[in-house]
Amino acid sequence: MGSFAFDGARSPASELGDDWLRHIGARFALPHFSAATLADFRFRMRAARARDTVSLRINGTTPAHTAGPPCRDEEFVRLWIVRGGAVALGGAREDSLHTVPAGGFLIRHAEPLAHFRLPPGTTADVVILPAAELLPLLGGRAVTGSARTAEVRLLAAHADMVRRTLPGLGPDGVDAASRTLIELARAVVRGNTDVTDPRLTPTLVRAAKELARRRLTDPGLTPALLARDLNVSLRTLQRAFAATGESIMGYVRDQRLAEARAALTAASGRLGVAEAAARWQFADGSHFTRAFKRRYGHTPEDARRASTQSE
């Protein structure tokens, strides 16, 4: 196992290859980038290896383009989940590129990894998985679809959790993280997930939290909405949160309070208390103030005033 973070704005591109070999290993091929890409390589990456799986998040400011020779990668399947920008993937010929747009995913047998292009501003998750586990389901297919499906969201949430927690995991935890990643990839190919499996509870909760954080200002944000978006029953989602000692709306309330507090104490463009209450969907200023004081021990106006005086 191993993990690392790389920031191309602070480190030369050559360090990426060194970090990859040290923490991920030569068994997992790192593509050969073009000279133009390496000359201005402003990419951030976080990668983690758990047994025979690798997950990474790529955030690119500049474009990227690979240049041969192909990487011999036949023993792996790769899953791309594109969050922003686009990913154009090809085989042995550059003119055979298949574009995966933002909001889409593609999973396929890696074969010789020859070509891909990333336009500026591309953000994507890449998961590398053992081909022996998935080829019986994939056959010779490349499976594509929406990254909004419950299966892809759960896999992405689990991959993110692995990247963040891997350094603290023991051998059994690493095994479980790897096996769950493979099982979720199977679910992506099949198009269904057994969300009642207790091993998926942390992943389901994390996926729901990620969805909730994106919609904190939405008046329609409810547990039922999150359950529907994740294609699970409301009872299943409630049980998952209960198993972690939380409630769904308790989490939403705390996140809304945190966002409101940041806006009230921002260095510029501060909101008023009534504006913050309305934006983050509190019934009124009084309700917001009571909830804020229970959470932070002081009122929103106190926080706003203290921030102003400290400047």
N, C-alpha and C positions, 0 to 999 in steps of 0.2 A: 504494500500500500504506500501511497505518497500523495502529496498535494502541494500546490504552489500558486502564487498569484504573480502576474507579470503586467507591467505598465510600460508600453512602448513610448510614452511621452517622457519617461524618466530613464529608461534603459535602452541600450542598443539592441537591435533585432537579434544579434548573435547570442545574447543572453537567453533568449527564449529557447533556442535549441539546447543550450547547456542545462537550463532548468528542466526541460522536458526529459532529457536523457537521465538526469539525476533522480527525478521524482516519479516519472511515468514509465520510462524505460524504452529501450530500442525496439522491443517487441511491438510496440504500438507506433505506427509510422507517423511521423510529422511531415506534412506535405512540403515539397520544394517550391519556395516562392520565387517569383520573378525578381530580377535585379531592381526594377522600378518600384516594386512593392517594398523591398527591403530598404531602399534608399529613403523612404518616408513611411515608416512603419508605426503609425500611431494607433495601436490596438491595445486594449486591456483584455486580459484573460485570467480566469481562475479555473484550475483543473484539478481533478482528484482521481486517483486510481484505487479501486477496491477490488482486490483479486484480479479477475480477468475482465473487468469492466472499467471504463473510463468515462467521466462526464466533465464537460467543460462549458463555460459561458464565454462567448466572444462579444466584445464591444469594439467596433471599429469606427474611427473617425475618417481615415483615409481608405481608398479602395485597395483591394487585394486581388492578386491574380497569380495562379500557380504556373510553374514552368517545369517541364519534365526533368528527369525521367520519372515514370510512374513509380509509386510506392507499392511494393508487393504486400497486399493487405487481405489476401483471400480468406484468412481465418476469422475475419470479423464482419459484423454487420454494423452499419452506421445509421443513426437516426438524427436527422436535422430538424429542429424546431425553430422556425424563423419568427422573431418577434418584431423586427424592424428592418427596413431595407429589403433585400432579396438575396437569395443564394442560387447561383447557376452552377449545376453539377454536371460533369461529363465523364466519359469513359476514356478509351484510348485515343479517340479523335476529339479535338476541341470543338468541331462543328456539331457534336452530338450533345450539347449542353441542354439540361433540363432545368428550368427556372422554378424555384420554390418561392412564392411571394410571402410578404409579411402576413402572419396569421395562418400559415400553412405548415405542414410537416411532410417529410419524406423519409421512409425507412427502406433500406435495400442492402443486399450483399455488397460489401465494399469492392470486391474484385480488385484489379489494379487501380488504385486511386490516382488518377492522372490530372484532371483539370477541375478547377472551380474558380468562379469569379464572385467577388463581393463588392457591390457599389459602396460609396461613402455612406457612413451612418448605419451600417448593418449591425444588428444585434441578433445573436442566435445561440441556441443551446445545441451541442453536439454530444451524442452518447454513443460510445463504441462498445459493442457487445459481442460475445463469442458466437461465431456463425453456427457452431454445432447445436446450440440451443434454439436457434430461430429458423434455420434453413428448412426444417421439416414443415414449418408453417408458411414461410415465404415462398419456397420453391424458387423459381427464377423471377418472381415479381418484384417490382418496386411499388410499395404501398404509399399512397399520398392521401391527404385530406386536410381537414380544418384542425388547427391547433387548439380550437375551443372545445373539442370533445372532452368528456370527462376523463377518458383514458389518458389522453395526452397531458391534460392538466395535472393529473395525479402523478404521472411519470416525471413531468418537469418539476413539480414540487418536491418529489423524493430526490431527484438528482441534485437540486439546490441544497437540500438538507444534507446530503452526503458530502457535497463540497464544503459545507460550513462546519460539519461536525467530525469529519474523518480523523483529524489529528487526535481527538479524544476517545476514539473507539478502541476497544480491545479486540482480540481475534474473533470472538463470537459476534461482536457487533459488526465487524467488517464483513464477515460471511453473510450475515443477515442483510446488510445494506446491498451487497452484490446480488444476492438471490432475489431480493425484492425488486431491484432494478430490472433484472431479466424477466421476472414474472409480469411486471407492468408493461414491458416491451411486448411480451406475448399478447397482453390484453389490447395493446394498440393495434397489433396486426389482426387480432380476432375481432376487435371492436366491442369488447365487453370486459368488465372487471367485477370480481366478487368483492364488493366494498364492505361486506359484512366480515371479511377476514380480519381478525383483530390485529394482525401484523401491519395492516394498512391504516390503522387509526391515526398515527402521527402524520402520515402522508395526506390523508383526507383532511385533517385539521389544517395542515399547512396550506393546502390548495384553497380551502375555504377562506383562510385569513388573507391570502394573496388577492383573491377576488374581492373581499370586503374592503381592503385597503384602497383598491382602485375606485371604489364607489362610495366613499365616506360622505360625500356631499349629496348623494342621491337620496331623495325622500322615500324612494321605493325600496331601499335596502332592507331586507328582512331575512330571517332564517329560511323561509320558504323559497325566496328568490335564489339564495345561495345553493340550496339543495337542488332546485330545478336546474341551475346552470351546471352543477356537477353531476347531474343525472343520478341522484340518490334520493331516497326518501327523507323527509324531514326528520323522522324518528332516528334513522341511521346517523344523520349528521349530528343530531342532538346527543346521541349516545357517544359518538366519537369525541365531542367536546367534553362531555361529562367525564369520560375516562381520563382526560388530561386535567381535570379539576377546574374547568372553565365553563362559562356559558357563552353562547354565540353573541348575544346582544351585549353581554358584559364586555366582551372583547371589543366589539364595535364601539361601545361608549368610550372605553379607555383610549382607543385610537383617535376618535373624534376629539376628545379632550386634549390629547397630545398635539394634534394638528392645530386646534384652536389656540392652545398656549403658545405654540411656535409663532403663529400669526400675530398674536397680541404683543409679543415681545420682540418681534423682528426689528432689525436695525432701521428699516425704512418701510414705508407703506403699511404701518400698523393699522389693524382693524379696530373699530370700537367694539365694546362688549356685546351690544345688541346685534351688530353685524356678524360677529363670530358665532353667536348663538344661532342666528338664522342660517348661516352658511353650513354649519355642521349639524343641522337638523335637531336642535333642542327646541322644546315647545315654546319657550319664552326665555327672557333674560333671567328671571328669578330661578327657573328650573336649571338653567345653565350654571348660574352662580353657585347654587347648592351642590350640584354635581362636581363642579370644579373645586370647591372648597373641601369636599370629602376626599377628593383625589390628591390634592396638593397642599392642603392645610392653610390656604389663603384664597382670597377672592380673585377673580379675573382682573378686576380693577387694580388690586394690590400688585399683581404681577406686571400689569401694564405700566403702572406708576413707577415701580422699582426699576424696570428696564429703562424708562426715560431718564430717571435720575442718575443711572450709572454711566450714561454717555458723557 
